[in-house]
Amino acid sequence: MKMVYGYASRGMFGVGWLATLIGLYFFVSVRDDVETWLSFFILGLSMIGGSTFFKRAADGLPETEYVTLPMEDVTEYIVERLPSWTYRDVLVTKEGHIWGTLRPKKTWSTPFLFFESFRSGHLFPVTTEWIAPNGKRGPYSVKRSTPTTCMLSVYAADGRLIGTYEEVYRRSLLKRNGSVTDETGRHLLTWNAHSAYGDVDCKRSDGTLLASYREGHFPYALREPFQASSLHPYLRLTEEATTDEKWLLLFIFQNITK
């Protein structure tokens, strides 16, 4: 959140000065058009004032701490979207520490991911990779979509297929429903929503609960890293979830929170 506030402060400061300069131009060249140059001056001063507010808010938040955390120890986290031309998400633990980043793999098509139609995977496959705080690359996902189906294949760092998540759009109009299969087509997991609001549980084929996805008031919102925004989609993992299952759930979770 500190980083987001910093981006907001710098952006508003730039827009504010630009609006002020435009107002100054109209004031010098078309002084009789009071409404125009006065509007730009007011806009500029408002944006500069907002920039100061966000800067003070950012300075009041603690520095973000990056931690190296094994997937086996991860039990609960949120996905926080950062300002970016394409998309860049950080994974934040309940303590407020960043333990990884999800971002698109750099290819010729990466600049086009600014547009939602390209990010959806309808025009070409979209690869998202997990990057550790030390820069090491981990598992990655490949998203492919058709007019009727969304498919998300998750691979280990060595290229081994962990599983493929499939969601049929017509079955998810009101409630999200999807399933995960392995490379042989064997059913592994089921992703079912309780309501249209967004509460989802993920279970194995034998009914064992692995994770709960909730969208609403984050239980740790009163802690400093989350005070700026108490509403977050977050994921809780049970002790029964294996490492491979946790990686699957991570990419599915990131995919549905975009």
SERO-4910 file (N, C-alpha, C, O; in steps of 0.05 Angstrom, whole numbers):
BEGIN
 pado doro    nc1    nc2    nc3   cac1   cac2   cac3    cc1    cc2    cc3    oc1    oc2    oc3
  Met    A     16    -24      0      0      0      0     17     25      0     10     45    -12
  Lys    A     40     24     13     59     47     14     68     53    -15     69     76    -22
  Met    A     73     32    -31     82     36    -58     59     48    -75     64     65    -92
  Val    A     35     38    -71     12     49    -86      8     78    -80      3     94    -98
  Tyr    A      9     86    -55      6    114    -47     28    131    -59     24    154    -67
  Gly    A     52    120    -61     74    135    -73     69    140   -103     74    162   -113
  Tyr    A     60    119   -117     53    123   -145     31    144   -148     32    161   -166
  Ala    A     10    142   -131    -12    162   -133     -2    190   -128    -11    209   -142
  Ser    A     16    193   -108     26    220   -102     41    232   -126     37    255   -133
  Arg    A     59    216   -138     75    226   -160     58    231   -185     62    251   -199
  Gly    A     38    214   -190     20    218   -212      3    243   -210      1    259   -228
  Met    A     -8    247   -186    -24    271   -181     -8    297   -182    -17    317   -192
  Phe    A     17    295   -173     35    318   -174     41    326   -202     40    350   -209
  Gly    A     46    306   -220     52    312   -248     28    324   -262     30    343   -277
  Val    A      4    312   -257    -20    322   -270    -27    350   -259    -36    367   -275
  Gly    A    -22    355   -234    -28    381   -222    -11    403   -234    -21    424   -241
  Trp    A     15    398   -238     33    418   -250     26    422   -280     27    444   -290
  Leu    A     18    400   -293     10    403   -321    -14    421   -324    -16    438   -341
  Ala    A    -35    415   -307    -59    432   -307    -53    461   -300    -64    479   -312
  Thr    A    -34    465   -281    -27    492   -274    -13    507   -297    -19    531   -302
  Leu    A      4    493   -311     18    506   -334     -2    512   -357      1    533   -370
  Ile    A    -21    494   -361    -41    500   -381    -58    524   -373    -64    541   -390
  Gly    A    -65    526   -348    -80    549   -338    -64    574   -341    -75    595   -348
  Leu    A    -37    573   -336    -20    596   -340    -19    605   -369    -18    628   -375
  Tyr    A    -18    585   -387    -18    591   -415    -43    606   -424    -42    626   -438
  Phe    A    -66    596   -415    -91    610   -422    -93    637   -408   -104    656   -420
  Phe    A    -82    640   -384    -82    665   -370    -66    686   -385    -74    710   -386
  Val    A    -44    678   -397    -27    697   -412    -38    703   -439    -38    726   -448
  Ser    A    -47    682   -454    -55    686   -482    -84    693   -485    -91    709   -503
  Val    A   -102    682   -468   -131    688   -471   -141    696   -444   -157    682   -431
  Arg    A   -132    719   -434   -138    728   -407   -168    733   -403   -178    730   -381
  Asp    A   -182    740   -424   -211    746   -422   -227    721   -416   -249    722   -405
  Asp    A   -217    697   -423   -231    672   -419   -226    663   -390   -212    644   -385
  Val    A   -238    677   -371   -233    672   -343   -241    644   -335   -227    631   -319
  Glu    A   -263    634   -345   -273    608   -336   -253    586   -343   -250    567   -327
  Thr    A   -240    588   -366   -222    566   -374   -197    566   -357   -190    545   -345
  Trp    A   -182    589   -356   -157    588   -341   -161    584   -311   -144    573   -297
  Leu    A   -184    595   -301   -189    591   -272   -195    562   -266   -187    551   -245
  Ser    A   -209    548   -284   -215    519   -280   -189    503   -279   -187    485   -263
  Phe    A   -171    509   -298   -145    494   -298   -129    500   -273   -116    482   -262
  Phe    A   -129    525   -263   -115    532   -239   -126    516   -215   -111    506   -199
  Ile    A   -153    516   -213   -166    502   -191   -159    472   -192   -153    459   -172
  Leu    A   -161    460   -216   -154    432   -220   -125    426   -212   -119    407   -198
  Gly    A   -107    443   -221    -79    439   -215    -73    441   -185    -59    424   -175
  Leu    A    -84    461   -172    -79    464   -143    -92    441   -128    -81    431   -108
  Ser    A   -115    431   -137   -128    409   -123   -111    383   -126   -108    369   -106
  Met    A   -101    378   -150    -84    354   -154    -58    356   -138    -50    336   -126
  Ile    A    -46    379   -137    -21    382   -121    -27    379    -91    -12    367    -77
  Gly    A    -50    389    -82    -58    384    -55    -63    355    -49    -55    345    -28
  Gly    A    -76    341    -68    -81    312    -64    -55    297    -64    -52    277    -50
  Ser    A    -36    306    -80     -9    293    -81      4    295    -53     16    276    -44
  Thr    A      2    319    -41     14    322    -14      0    304      6     14    293     24
  Phe    A    -26    301      4    -41    283     22    -31    254     20    -26    241     40
  Phe    A    -29    244     -5    -20    217     -9      9    213     -1     16    191      9
  Lys    A     26    233     -4     54    231      4     55    228     35     71    212     45
  Arg    A     40    244     49     40    242     78     29    216     87     39    204    106
  Ala    A      8    206     73     -3    180     80     17    158     76     20    139     92
  Ala    A     32    160     53     53    139     48     75    140     68     85    120     77
  Asp    A     83    164     76    105    167     96     96    156    123    113    147    139
  Gly    A     70    156    128     60    146    154     58    116    155     55    105    177
  Leu    A     60    102    132     59     73    132     87     61    135    106     73    126
  Pro    A     89     38    147    116     25    150    126     15    124    111     10    105
  Glu    A    153     13    122    165      2     98    156    -27     94    154    -43    113
  Thr    A    151    -34     69    143    -62     63    167    -80     66    189    -75     56
  Glu    A    162   -103     79    184   -122     84    180   -146     65    159   -158     64
  Tyr    A    202   -152     50    201   -175     33    213   -199     48    234   -197     60
  Val    A    200   -221     47    209   -245     61    211   -269     42    195   -271     23
  Thr    A    229   -287     47    231   -312     32    216   -333     49    225   -340     70
  Leu    A    194   -342     38    176   -360     53    171   -385     37    160   -382     15
  Pro    A    177   -408     47    171   -433     32    141   -436     29    125   -429     47
  Met    A    132   -447      7    104   -450      2     91   -468     24     67   -465     30
  Glu    A    106   -486     35     96   -504     56     86   -488     80     68   -498     94
  Asp    A     98   -465     85     91   -449    109     69   -428    103     61   -414    122
  Val    A     60   -426     79     40   -406     72     12   -417     79      4   -438     70
  Thr    A     -3   -401     94    -30   -410    102    -52   -389     95    -75   -397     93
  Glu    A    -44   -365     91    -64   -344     86    -51   -320     73    -29   -311     81
  Tyr    A    -63   -309     52    -51   -286     39    -72   -271     22    -94   -281     17
  Ile    A    -64   -248     13    -80   -232     -6    -63   -227    -31    -39   -230    -30
  Val    A    -77   -219    -52    -63   -211    -77    -68   -181    -80    -91   -172    -82
  Glu    A    -47   -165    -81    -49   -136    -83    -39   -127   -110    -16   -132   -118
  Arg    A    -57   -114   -126    -50   -105   -152    -34    -79   -150    -41    -60   -136
  Leu    A    -11    -77   -164      6    -54   -165      2    -39   -191     -4    -51   -212
  Pro    A      5    -12   -191      3      3   -216     24     -7   -236     47     -8   -230
  Ser    A     15    -15   -260     33    -26   -280     19    -23   -307     -5    -23   -309
  Trp    A     36    -22   -329     25    -21   -356      9    -46   -362    -12    -45   -375
  Thr    A     19    -69   -354      5    -94   -359     -9   -102   -334    -32    -93   -329
  Tyr    A      3   -119   -318     -7   -125   -291     16   -136   -275     33   -150   -285
  Arg    A     15   -130   -249     36   -139   -231     23   -141   -203     14   -121   -192
  Asp    A     23   -165   -193     10   -170   -167     31   -180   -147     48   -196   -153
  Val    A     29   -170   -122     46   -179   -101     29   -196    -82      5   -191    -78
  Leu    A     41   -217    -71     28   -235    -52     36   -226    -24     59   -226    -17
  Val    A     16   -219     -8     21   -207     18     10   -226     40    -13   -234     39
  Thr    A     27   -234     59     19   -251     81      2   -235    101      0   -211     99
  Lys    A    -10   -250    120    -27   -237    140    -11   -218    158    -22   -201    172
  Glu    A     16   -222    159     33   -204    175     40   -179    159     52   -161    171
  Gly    A     33   -178    134     39   -154    118     65   -156    102     75   -136     93
  His    A     77   -180    100    102   -184     86     97   -193     57     79   -210     53
  Ile    A    112   -183     39    110   -192     11    129   -216      7    152   -215     13
  Trp    A    117   -238     -3    134   -262     -6    135   -272    -35    145   -294    -41
  Gly    A    126   -255    -53    128   -263    -82    113   -243    -99     96   -228    -90
  Thr    A    119   -244   -125    106   -227   -145     96   -244   -168    110   -262   -177
  Leu    A     73   -238   -178     62   -251   -202     61   -230   -224     49   -209   -221
  Arg    A     73   -237   -246     74   -218   -269     75   -233   -295     83   -257   -295
  Pro    A     68   -221   -317     69   -235   -343     98   -240   -352    115   -224   -348
  Lys    A    102   -263   -364    128   -269   -375    133   -251   -399    115   -246   -415
  Lys    A    158   -241   -401    164   -222   -422    167   -236   -449    185   -252   -453
  Thr    A    148   -230   -467    148   -240   -494    141   -217   -513    137   -194   -504
  Trp    A    139   -223   -539    131   -202   -558    103   -191   -553     97   -169   -560
  Ser    A     86   -208   -540     58   -200   -536     54   -185   -510     32   -176   -505
  Thr    A     74   -184   -492     70   -172   -466     59   -143   -466     41   -138   -451
  Pro    A     69   -125   -484     57    -98   -484     27    -97   -489     14    -78   -481
  Phe    A     17   -117   -503    -12   -117   -510    -29   -124   -486    -54   -121   -486
  Leu    A    -17   -134   -464    -32   -143   -441    -44   -119   -425    -58   -123   -405
  Phe    A    -39    -95   -434    -53    -72   -423    -83    -74   -427    -99    -63   -412
  Phe    A    -91    -87   -449   -119    -89   -456   -131   -115   -445   -118   -136   -446
  Glu    A   -155   -113   -434   -168   -136   -422   -173   -159   -441   -170   -182   -434
  Ser    A   -179   -152   -466   -184   -173   -486   -159   -190   -491   -162   -214   -498
  Phe    A   -136   -178   -488   -111   -194   -491   -105   -209   -466    -95   -232   -467
  Arg    A   -110   -197   -442   -104   -210   -417   -121   -235   -413   -113   -253   -398
  Ser    A   -145   -235   -425   -163   -258   -421   -154   -283   -433   -164   -305   -427
  Gly    A   -134   -282   -452   -124   -306   -465   -140   -315   -489   -136   -337   -499
  His    A   -158   -298   -499   -174   -305   -522   -158   -304   -548   -163   -320   -566
  Leu    A   -140   -285   -550   -125   -281   -575    -99   -296   -576    -92   -306   -597
  Phe    A    -85   -299   -553    -61   -316   -552    -57   -324   -523    -66   -310   -505
  Pro    A    -43   -345   -518    -38   -354   -491    -23   -333   -474     -5   -320   -484
  Val    A    -31   -330   -449    -18   -311   -431     -4   -326   -409    -16   -342   -394
  Thr    A     22   -322   -407     38   -336   -387     44   -317   -363     54   -295   -367
  Thr    A     37   -326   -339     43   -311   -315     62   -327   -298     59   -351   -293
  Glu    A     84   -314   -288    104   -328   -273    106   -317   -245    101   -293   -240
  Trp    A    114   -334   -226    118   -326   -198    148   -320   -194    165   -336   -201
  Ile    A    154   -297   -183    181   -288   -178    185   -285   -148    170   -271   -134
  Ala    A    205   -298   -137    212   -296   -109    225   -269   -103    235   -256   -121
  Pro    A    226   -260    -78    239   -235    -71    268   -234    -79    279   -212    -84
  Asn    A    282   -257    -81    310   -257    -90    313   -258   -120    335   -260   -130
  Gly    A    291   -256   -134    292   -257   -164    289   -284   -176    288   -286   -201
  Lys    A    289   -305   -160    287   -332   -171    259   -337   -182    239   -331   -169
  Arg    A    258   -350   -206    233   -356   -218    222   -383   -208    237   -402   -205
  Gly    A    196   -384   -203    184   -408   -193    163   -419   -213    167   -416   -237
  Pro    A    142   -431   -204    121   -441   -222    108   -419   -238    111   -395   -232
  Tyr    A     95   -427   -259     82   -408   -277     56   -420   -288     52   -444   -286
  Ser    A     39   -403   -299     14   -412   -310     11   -402   -338     22   -382   -346
  Val    A     -4   -417   -354    -11   -409   -382    -41   -409   -385    -54   -429   -380
  Lys    A    -52   -386   -392    -81   -382   -394    -89   -382   -423    -78   -367   -440
  Arg    A   -109   -399   -430   -120   -400   -456   -151   -399   -453   -162   -412   -436
  Ser    A   -164   -383   -470   -193   -380   -468   -205   -383   -495   -194   -375   -516
  Thr    A   -230   -393   -495   -247   -394   -519   -272   -378   -512   -275   -370   -489
  Pro    A   -290   -374   -531   -315   -360   -524   -332   -374   -503   -350   -361   -491
  Thr    A   -327   -400   -498   -343   -414   -478   -328   -423   -454   -340   -430   -433
  Thr    A   -301   -425   -455   -286   -437   -434   -260   -422   -428   -248   -410   -446
  Cys    A   -252   -422   -402   -226   -411   -394   -210   -434   -383   -220   -449   -366
  Met    A   -185   -437   -392   -168   -458   -383   -142   -446   -373   -129   -430   -386
  Leu    A   -134   -455   -349   -110   -444   -336    -92   -468   -328    -99   -483   -310
  Ser    A    -70   -472   -343    -52   -494   -337    -29   -484   -320    -16   -464   -326
  Val    A    -23   -498   -298     -2   -490   -279     21   -510   -281     17   -534   -279
  Tyr    A     45   -499   -284     69   -515   -287     89   -510   -264     91   -487   -255
  Ala    A    104   -530   -257    126   -527   -238    149   -512   -252    148   -510   -276
  Ala    A    168   -504   -236    191   -489   -248    206   -505   -268    218   -494   -287
  Asp    A    206   -532   -265    220   -549   -284    203   -557   -308    212   -573   -325
  Gly    A    179   -545   -311    162   -551   -334    142   -573   -330    126   -579   -348
  Arg    A    142   -586   -307    122   -607   -302     94   -596   -298     91   -576   -283
  Leu    A     75   -608   -311     47   -598   -308     36   -607   -281     35   -631   -275
  Ile    A     28   -587   -265     16   -593   -239    -14   -599   -242    -24   -618   -230
  Gly    A    -27   -583   -258    -56   -587   -262    -67   -566   -280    -55   -545   -285
  Thr    A    -92   -570   -290   -105   -551   -308   -133   -545   -297   -149   -562   -292
  Tyr    A   -137   -519   -292   -163   -509   -283   -180   -502   -307   -171   -488   -325
  Glu    A   -205   -511   -307   -224   -506   -329   -250   -495   -317   -261   -505   -299
  Glu    A   -258   -473   -329   -283   -460   -321   -300   -455   -346   -291   -442   -365
  Val    A   -324   -465   -346   -343   -461   -367   -360   -436   -361   -373   -435   -340
  Tyr    A   -360   -417   -379   -372   -391   -373   -402   -393   -367   -412   -380   -349
  Arg    A   -416   -409   -382   -445   -411   -378   -453   -423   -351   -475   -418   -341
  Arg    A   -434   -438   -339   -440   -449   -313   -431   -430   -291   -436   -435   -267
  Ser    A   -418   -409   -298   -407   -390   -278   -419   -362   -281   -407   -343   -272
  Leu    A   -443   -360   -293   -455   -334   -296   -463   -322   -270   -458   -298   -266
  Leu    A   -473   -338   -251   -481   -328   -225   -462   -336   -203   -456   -320   -185
  Lys    A   -451   -360   -205   -432   -370   -185   -408   -382   -199   -412   -398   -218
  Arg    A   -385   -376   -190   -361   -387   -202   -359   -417   -196   -361   -425   -173
  Asn    A   -355   -433   -217   -351   -461   -214   -330   -471   -233   -330   -463   -257
  Gly    A   -312   -487   -223   -290   -497   -240   -279   -523   -229   -285   -530   -206
  Ser    A   -263   -536   -244   -251   -561   -235   -222   -562   -245   -215   -549   -264
  Val    A   -206   -578   -231   -178   -581   -237   -172   -610   -243   -180   -628   -228
  Thr    A   -158   -615   -265   -151   -642   -273   -120   -644   -277   -107   -623   -280
  Asp    A   -109   -668   -276    -81   -671   -281    -77   -677   -310    -95   -675   -326
  Glu    A    -52   -684   -318    -45   -687   -346    -59   -711   -359    -61   -713   -383
  Thr    A    -68   -730   -342    -83   -754   -353   -113   -749   -354   -127   -766   -364
  Gly    A   -122   -726   -344   -151   -720   -344   -164   -728   -318   -189   -726   -316
  Arg    A   -149   -739   -299   -161   -747   -273   -169   -723   -257   -153   -703   -254
  His    A   -193   -724   -246   -203   -701   -230   -188   -698   -204   -185   -717   -189
  Leu    A   -179   -673   -199   -163   -668   -174   -179   -651   -154   -182   -659   -131
  Leu    A   -188   -628   -163   -201   -608   -145   -226   -597   -157   -230   -598   -182
  Thr    A   -243   -587   -140   -268   -573   -148   -268   -546   -135   -263   -543   -111
  Trp    A   -275   -526   -151   -276   -498   -142   -304   -488   -145   -314   -482   -167
  Asn    A   -319   -487   -122   -348   -480   -123   -354   -456   -106   -344   -453    -84
  Ala    A   -370   -438   -117   -378   -413   -103   -404   -419    -88   -421   -434    -96
  His    A   -406   -406    -64   -430   -408    -48   -451   -388    -57   -475   -394    -55
  Ser    A   -442   -366    -68   -461   -345    -76   -448   -328    -98   -425   -331   -104
  Ala    A   -465   -310   -109   -454   -292   -130   -436   -271   -118   -421   -258   -133
  Tyr    A   -436   -268    -91   -419   -248    -79   -389   -255    -81   -373   -237    -83
  Gly    A   -382   -281    -82   -354   -288    -87   -342   -307    -67   -318   -313    -70
  Asp    A   -357   -317    -47   -345   -336    -28   -343   -363    -42   -363   -374    -51
  Val    A   -319   -374    -42   -313   -399    -57   -298   -418    -39   -280   -409    -23
  Asp    A   -304   -444    -40   -289   -465    -27   -277   -483    -48   -290   -489    -68
  Cys    A   -253   -492    -42   -240   -511    -60   -236   -538    -45   -226   -538    -23
  Lys    A   -245   -560    -58   -244   -586    -45   -232   -606    -64   -233   -604    -88
  Arg    A   -221   -627    -52   -212   -650    -68   -236   -666    -77   -258   -661    -68
  Ser    A   -231   -686    -94   -252   -703   -104   -265   -719    -81   -288   -727    -83
  Asp    A   -250   -724    -59   -261   -739    -36   -275   -721    -16   -284   -730      5
  Gly    A   -277   -695    -22   -291   -676     -5   -274   -662     15   -285   -645     31
  Thr    A   -248   -667     16   -231   -653     35   -228   -624     28   -220   -617      6
  Leu    A   -233   -606     47   -231   -577     43   -201   -569     43   -186   -576     61
  Leu    A   -193   -555     21   -166   -547     18   -162   -517     22   -142   -508     33
  Ala    A   -182   -501     13   -179   -472     14   -206   -459     14   -225   -469      4
  Ser    A   -207   -435     26   -231   -418     25   -223   -391     15   -206   -377     25
  Tyr    A   -237   -383     -6   -233   -356    -18   -255   -338     -9   -279   -345    -13
  Arg    A   -248   -316      3   -269   -297     13   -263   -270      3   -240   -261      0
  Glu    A   -284   -255     -3   -281   -228    -12   -297   -209      6   -321   -210      7
  Gly    A   -282   -193     21   -296   -176     41   -276   -165     61   -253   -158     54
  His    A   -285   -163     86   -269   -150    106   -246   -169    114   -250   -191    124
  Phe    A   -221   -160    109   -198   -176    115   -194   -177    146   -194   -156    159
  Pro    A   -191   -201    157   -189   -203    186   -167   -187    199   -168   -180    223
  Tyr    A   -146   -181    183   -123   -167    195   -122   -137    186   -100   -125    185
  Ala    A   -145   -126    179   -146    -99    168   -136    -78    187   -128    -56    179
  Leu    A   -137    -84    213   -129    -64    233    -98    -63    236    -88    -45    249
  Arg    A    -84    -82    224    -55    -81    225    -45    -59    205    -58    -54    185
  Glu    A    -22    -48    211    -12    -25    196    -11    -30    166    -18    -12    151
  Pro    A     -1    -52    156      2    -55    127    -25    -54    112    -26    -50     88
  Phe    A    -48    -59    127    -73    -61    114    -93    -40    122   -116    -40    114
  Gln    A    -84    -20    138   -103      0    148   -115     17    126   -138     26    129
  Ala    A   -101     21    104   -111     38     83   -135     26     69   -152     41     59
  Ser    A   -137      0     69   -160    -13     55   -167    -39     70   -150    -57     71
  Ser    A   -190    -40     81   -198    -63     97   -212    -84     80   -216   -107     90
  Leu    A   -220    -78     56   -234    -97     39   -214   -110     19   -204    -96      2
  His    A   -210   -135     22   -191   -150      5   -203   -177     -1   -215   -190     17
  Pro    A   -200   -187    -25   -204   -216    -30   -180   -231    -18   -157   -223    -23
  Tyr    A   -185   -252     -3   -162   -266     10   -167   -296      9   -190   -305      6
  Leu    A   -146   -311     12   -147   -341     10   -136   -353     36   -114   -346     44
  Arg    A   -151   -372     47   -141   -387     70   -137   -416     62   -155   -428     49
  Leu    A   -114   -427     68   -107   -454     61   -108   -472     86   -100   -463    108
  Thr    A   -117   -496     83   -118   -515    105    -92   -531    107    -76   -530     88
  Glu    A    -89   -545    129    -65   -561    133    -63   -585    113    -42   -595    108
  Glu    A    -86   -593    103    -87   -616     85    -76   -609     57    -69   -628     42
  Ala    A    -74   -584     50    -65   -577     23    -36   -583     19    -19   -575     36
  Thr    A    -29   -597     -2     -1   -603     -9     12   -579    -23     -2   -559    -29
  Thr    A     38   -580    -27     52   -558    -40     42   -554    -68     37   -531    -76
  Asp    A     39   -576    -84     28   -573   -111      0   -561   -111     -6   -544   -128
  Glu    A    -16   -569    -92    -44   -559    -91    -43   -529    -84    -60   -514    -94
  Lys    A    -25   -521    -67    -23   -493    -60    -14   -476    -84    -24   -453    -87
  Trp    A      4   -486   -100     11   -471   -125    -12   -469   -144    -17   -448   -156
  Leu    A    -27   -491   -147    -51   -490   -164    -70   -468   -154    -80   -452   -170
  Leu    A    -76   -468   -128    -95   -450   -117    -85   -421   -119   -101   -403   -123
  Leu    A    -59   -417   -117    -48   -390   -119    -54   -378   -146    -64   -355   -148
  Phe    A    -49   -393   -168    -53   -382   -194    -83   -379   -201    -91   -361   -215
  Ile    A    -99   -398   -191   -128   -396   -195   -139   -371   -181   -154   -355   -192
  Phe    A   -130   -367   -156   -138   -344   -140   -130   -318   -154   -147   -300   -156
  Gln    A   -105   -317   -164    -97   -292   -177   -112   -287   -203   -118   -264   -210
  Asn    A   -120   -309   -216   -135   -306   -242   -163   -295   -237   -172   -279   -253
  Ile    A   -176   -304   -216   -204   -295   -212   -205   -268   -198   -227   -256   -197
  Thr    A   -183   -258   -187   -184   -232   -173   -176   -209   -192   -175   -187   -183
  Lys    A   -170   -215   -217   -162   -193   -236   -186   -175   -241   -183   -156   -256
***
